[in-house]
Amino acid sequence: MLIKTFGCTVTGIDATVITVEVNVMPGTKFFLVGLPDNAVKESQVRIESALKHNGYRMPGKKIIVNMAPADIKKEGSSYDLTIALGILAASGQIETDELQKYILLGELSLDGTLQPIKGVLPIAIKARQQGYTGIILPEENGEEAAIVDGLNVYAMKNIKEVIDFFVLKSERKAPLTFDTRLHFLSEQSIVEFDFNEVKGQENVKRSLEIAAAGGHNVILIGPPGSGKTMLAKRLPTILPPLSLHEALETTKIHSVAGRLKGSRGLVSLRPFRNPHHTISDVALVGGGTFPKPGEISLAHNGVLFLDELPEFKRTALEVMRQPLEDRVVSIARAKFDVQYPASFMLIASMNPCPCGFYNHPDKECVCNPGDVQRYLNKISGPMMDRIDLHVEVTPVSFDELTVQRTTESSLIIRDRVISAREIQQQRYTSDEGVHCNAQMQPRHIKDFCHLDPGCKSLLKTAMEKLDLSARAYDRILKVSRTIADLDASENIEQQHLAEAIQYRSLDRGSWAG
């Protein structure tokens, strides 16, 4: 008997429905075709043990399992349940006419327990788009799938529950319900780290406020212990809250990467990713034999923090150049290519020199002549040009550490950032894909960054004395536009431009002599 069941595969962050055709006929042997990988081929052993443990059997006949479309590579163990139900129905051990109404997913343990899988959210979205009645999957993935409205989600503990679902229709439990908006709104105001905990560093807090207001990239340079990492961790707390659309998009990426822990559903807070400097190129930008999202995609709609930037492999940093500009990473293979979103804020930190004390107010730098410039040269000029704000972080004095005074909380700073972002949203309302000043294209700079003669003279002098590149020129104008937005100023004024220019301190002509 020929039976069809349905599963799903994920390519990039989008799902494709896989039709599993099972035919049981006289003969022997088990045939699995349709471009399966080793994990899928090994499903025969898991299925046989799971069925026997639950009072069923693998039919002693010829079993042909075809996974269509056959030109798409099938990987992972999530097809165990799909194939097992097809075998039971094709061999007549269960009778049901509803298998074609549901997407079936789940890895089987030897006793029939369903193990969690990756990529459930994009699969649930695809199931709703294709008009399936519901989706049946492991219990641990239930809350994630239930984010999708208009789809019946049934979370099961083992294969016996799934079989009873189709055979004993009168005893079915109700589908899972999940109030997406209530869950989303309840976590929006959570602040793990707060700027009111930071002593001193007013100039750095100001620069991070500008970065958050315009979505700009930042590099913090200062000696060890000056607070670079502490400040970076607080940047997400002053960014505008995620919109529901952004939260769903971010959750899809984390779902595909298998980073949603336990029963956690929607990602409600902006991601903060902090990879170690020994990370490989593929782990940072994504890829692999079967491509998966990298750290830059996991930081989508959030912050990517690269601590000790010069210690990262140069090849890894250079691969980041294209995603920093295009906000998407493209991974090409011989037979297919995938794209992952990568719209993130980059915040990096570094010591000013190998010993860490160049320009320190109290400690003497012991580096040899030229060491400071060689250390900085570990980061290429094009990479540095893509960082909008270069901020020097100085150590906090004892008096500043011990003074008792109230400073602004993250939520107060966030309000100003949100106001600036609202100005930018109105400005770019007719440009899809442009939401903040950091995403401005040359035509936007021409339209929204007008300079009066005094501003032009100031910028010309800065370009000549600091030996700035054309890309740095664009960055200065973008940052100036953001500073003006924070002041609710329609035009860029000289004080806005001057402040933006001072954030180019690491350019080659103005650092290390």
N, C-alpha and C positions, 0 to 999 in steps of 0.2 A: 504494500500500500504506500502511496506517495503522500507525504504530509509536508506542509510548509509552515515554518515558524520564522520569527523575525527578531534580529538583534541589531546592533549598531556598531559602527567603527567611527573613530574621530580622526580627522585630518586637519592639522592646524588647530583651530578652536571651533570648527564646524563638524557636524556629524553627518554620516551617510548611512542609510538603512541597508542592512545586509539581510538578504533572503536566504534562509537555511532550508534546503530541500532534502528530505530524508526519505529514502526508498528502501524497504525491507522486502527481499525476494529470496527464492530458494537458492541455496549455495552456501559458501563460506567466505570468511575474511571481512575486514572492515576497511572501507575506502573513504578517505577524507580528501576532497579536492576543492579547488577554488583559491589557490595561493595562500594557504595557511602557513604560519610560522611554527617553530617547534613547540611553543606553549600551547597552540591550538591543537597540534597533532597529539600532544600528550593527554588531551582531554578524554580520550578513550579509556585510559586507565582509571582516571578519577570518576568518570561516569559509571563505569562497571562496578566499582566498589560502592559508590553512593547508592546506586539502584539496589544492589544486593543487601545493603545494610538496612534499607527501608522496605524490604519485602517485595521488590521487583527484580527483574533480571535483564541482562543483556541478551537479546534473542540470538539463538545459535544459527543464524542464517547470514546471508550476504547482506551487508548494510552499506549503502552508498550515501554519503553526505556531501552535498554540493553547496558551496557558499558563493552566492552571486551578489554583485557582479564579480566575475572571476579575475578581472584585471586589477583589482584593488587588493593590496597586501593586507591580510588579516593577522593581527598580532594580539597577544595577551590571552588571558584565561577567562575573559568575561563571556565567552560563547558556550561555556559548559552547560549552563541551564537551558539555553536555546536548543542545543543539540540533544540534550537528554530528554526534554519534553517531546521533541520531534520523534525520537526513537520509540518512546513509550506509546505515542499515538499511532505511529506507522506500524508497530508490531501488535496493535490491538489491546495492549495492556490497560489503556485508558481510552475512554470515548468522550470527545468534546468537539463542538463546532465553533469554539471561540478562540482558538489559538491564534488565528489571523487578526484578531482585534487588538492584540497586545504586543508590546516590545518586551522581550524576556532577556534578562541580563543577570549574570552572577557566576562567580567561580565556585566550584564545588569542592568541599573537603571530602575525604574518604568516607566520612559518616553521613554525608549529604548536607552538612551545614553550609550556608551561603556566606562566602567571604566578600568583603567590600571591593569595589572596582574604582577605576579612575574615569574622569570625563562624563559624569552622570548629568550635569546641568545642560551642556550642549545636546546630549542625547535626548533629554526630556523635552527640550525646546523643539527638536526635530520631530519627535513623536507627536507633539501637538500640531505642528505645521502639516504633517502628513495625514492627520485625521484619525490617529489610533485612539481607541477608547481609553487605554491606560498603559501603564508601564509597571512591570513586576521586577523587583530588584532586591538586593540584600538589605537587611534592616538598617545597617549603619549608613546607607546612602539615602534613606527615605526622606529625611528633612531637606537634603540638598535638592532632590528631584521635586519635592512639594513646593519649592519656590515658584514653579511654573503654574500659572493659573489655567483652568480649563482642561486639566488632565488628571485622570484618576491615578493616584500613586499608591501601590500596594507594596509595603516593605515586609519581606518574609525572612524567617530565621533559617529555614531549611527547605529542601526539595519536597518533603512530605507536605508542608503547608501549601506549596505551589500546586502540587497534584490535587490536594483537597479543594483548592480554590476553583479548579476547573471541574472536578467530579462532583463535589458537594456544594452546588451553587447556593442552596438555601442557607448555608452556614458561613457565608462570606462575611468578613469583617469590613467595616466602613473604610474607605480610602483615607489616607492621611490628609490633614488640613494644615495649612501654614499661613499665618497672617503676615505676608511679606512686609507690608508697610509698617505694621506695628513693631515687628522685630527690627526693622531698619531704623525707625525713628528712635527706638529705645536705646540704641547704642551710639547715636550721633554725637552726643555731648561727652563721651568718655574721654578723659585726658589723663594718660598715664604719666607723662612728663610735662611739667609746666614751666613757662618762662619766668614766673615769679620766684622760682627756686634758684635762678642764676644771679650770682653776685657780680656787680660791675658789668663789663663787656657791653656797654650801651651802644657803641659803634657797630659791634657785630650783630647785636639784636636788630638794629636799624637796617643793616644790609640784608639780613634774613627776611625781614618784613618786606623789603623791596622785592626780593627774590620770589617770595610767596605771592605777592600782589601781581606780578607779571609772569610767573611761571619760569623764571630765569634759572640758569645753572650757576653754581657757586663753587669756588674753591677757597678753603680756609687755610692760611699758612701761618704757622707759629710754633714755638718751642714745645717740647713735651710737657704735659700737665697744664697747658694754658686754657683748656676747656673746649677744644675743637669737637671732640666726639660728643660731649655733653650737649653742646649747642645744636649739633646736627640732629640728634635724637629728638629734639623739641621742634624741629621744623614742621613735621606733619601736623602738629597741634594747632598751628596758625593757618594752615591751608583751609580753603572753604570745604565744608562737608561734601562727601560724595553725593551726587544725584543718584536716583534709583537706577537710571540707565547705566551710569558709570559703575555702580555697584554690581549690576548683573554682568557687565562686560569683564570686570575684574574677577568676579567669581568664576566665570567660564574658564579663564586662563589658569587659575589656581586649581580648578577641578580637573582640567586636562593634565596638569602637572602632578596631580595626586597630593596637593598640599592642603586640602581641606581636612582638618583633623576631626576624628570622631563624628558626631552628628551635627557639626557646625554647618549652618546653612549659608546665608548671604554674608559676603564680606562687606561690613558696614563702615570700616575705618580705612583711611588711605594707607596702602602698604608702605612699609619701610624695610628695605632690603639692605643688608650689610655684609656682602661677601668678603671672604678673606683674600688677601693679596696673592695667595698661591692658586687661585681659581684658574681653571683652564679656559681657553677661548670659547669652546663649545658650551661649557657650563655658564659662562657669562652672557653670551648672545643667543644661545639656543642651537639646536642641531642634533647631530648624532646619526647613527645608522637609521633609526626610526626617529625622526625629529621630534623634540620636545621643547617647550618654552625654556628660555634661559632666565637669568636673574633680571635682565633688563625688561623682559616681558612680565615677570612676576612683580616688578615695580611699576607696571602700567597704572596710570592715574595716581601714582604716589611718588615716593622718593627712593632713589638709588644712592646709597652712601658708600663711597670708595675711600676707605681710610688708608693713609700712607700711599697716596697715588703713585709716586715714583717707583714703589716696590712692585707694582703690578707689571706683568709681562707686557712689553711694548706691543706685541702682536695683538694681545687682547684689547688694549686700549685703542689701537688703530682700527680694529674691526667695529668698534663702537661709533666711529665717526659718521657712518651713513645713517644708523638709527637715530643719532642725535639730531640730524637734519630732517630726515623724512618721518620720524616717529613711527616707523614700522620696520621690522627686520624680515628680510626675504631669505629663505633657505632653499636653494635649488639642488635637486638631485637628477640623475639621468632620466628617471621615469616620471618624476613629479616635482612640484615645488609647493611650498607652504609659506604663508605669511603670518607673523604674530604681531599684534599691536605692541608698541614700545614707546608710548607717550609718557615720559617720566621726567621728573626734575632730578638732575644730577647735582649732588653735593659731595665734593671731594675735600680731603684734608692732606696736609703734608708738613713735614718739618722744613725749615728754611735751608738746611744744609745737612750733610751727613751726621755731624755731631749734634745738631738741633738747636744751636745757640747763636746763629748768625742774627745780628740786629737785636740781641737780647739786651734789655736795659741794665742788667746786673752781672750776667755771666759772660765770660769771654769765649768767643768761637775759636776752636783749636784746629779748624780745617786748614789744609794747605791752600796756597793761592790757586785759583781756578777750580777748586773742588765745589764751590757753591754753584758756579755756572754749569759745571758738568752734571751736578745733581739735578738741577732744573732741566737740563737738556734731555733727561730721561723721558720727559713728556714732550712730544713733538709740538712744533709751532701750530700746525693745523688743529691739533687737539686742544691746545690752550686757547686758541681763538674761539672755539665753540663754547667756552665757559665765559659767561657774561660778566660775573662779578668776581674780582680777586680781592680777598679780604685778609688783612693782616690781623692776627690775634695775638695780643700781648698778655703776659702773665698778670694775674690779679694780685694786687698788693695786699698785705696783711690788714691794713685799715679797711679796705673795701670788703674783705672776707668777713670781718667782724662787725661791721656797721649794721645796725638794726633799722632797716627802713623797708617800707612796702613798695614793691615794684609791680609793673603791669603784668597781669596774668595773660596766659595764652588766649583766652576767650576774648579779652579786650582787644588785643592785637588782631585777632581773627576778624573782629567786626570791621576794622579798618581795611583789612585785606579784602573782605567780601564786598565792601563798598567800591573799592577800586576795580575788582573783577566785574561788578555789575556795569560799571562804565564801559569796560572793554567788551562785555557781551553785547551791549547796545551798539557799540561802534562796529563790531564785526557781524552783526545780525544777518547780513546778506551773504556772508562768506562761510560756507559749510566747511568745517574742519579747522577753522581759526577761532579760538576762544579766548586767547590772552595775548599780550604783547610779545611774548617770546616766540610765538608762532607767526608773527608778521612776515609777509613776503615783501619783495622790493616795491611792489605797487602800493602796499599799505604804508610803507615808510615814506614814500613820496606824498601820499595823501594826508597822513596824520602826524608827520614829524616835521612840520614847517619850522624853519629857524630864521630869526631876524638877523640883521647884519652883525649885531654884537655877538650873538651866539655863533654865527659862522666864523667870525674872527677868533673867538675862543677855541673852537673846535679845530680850526686850521693850525693854530699854534700848538695845541696838544698833539695833533697827528705828527707834526714835524719833529717836535722835541722828544716824544716818546717812541717814535719810529713805529707807529701803529699800522696794521694791515687794513685792507679794505673791509675784511670781515669784522675786525675790531671796530671800525667806523660804524657799521650797521648795528653792532651790539651796543655801542654807546648811545645811539639814537633810540634804540628799543628801551634801554634802561631809563633814559631820560623821560621817555613817554610814560613809563610806569611811575616814576617819581612825581611827575606832573599829575597823574591820575590820583595818587595818594593825597595830593594837595587839592584835588578837584579843580585843577587848572586846565582851561581849554587849550592853552598854548604852552609849548616848552619854553621856559625862561632860563636865564643864565645860571641861576642857582641850581636848577634841576640838572642842567648840562654839566656844571662844574662837579656836582656830587657824583654823577655817572662817570666822569673822566677819572676821578680818584680811585674808582674800582678797577682800574687796568694796571695795577702796580706790578704785576708779574710779566708784563710784556718785555721783550728782549732788551729794549733800549733803556729800561728804567729799573733794572734789578741787578744786583750783584756787581755793581760798578760798571 
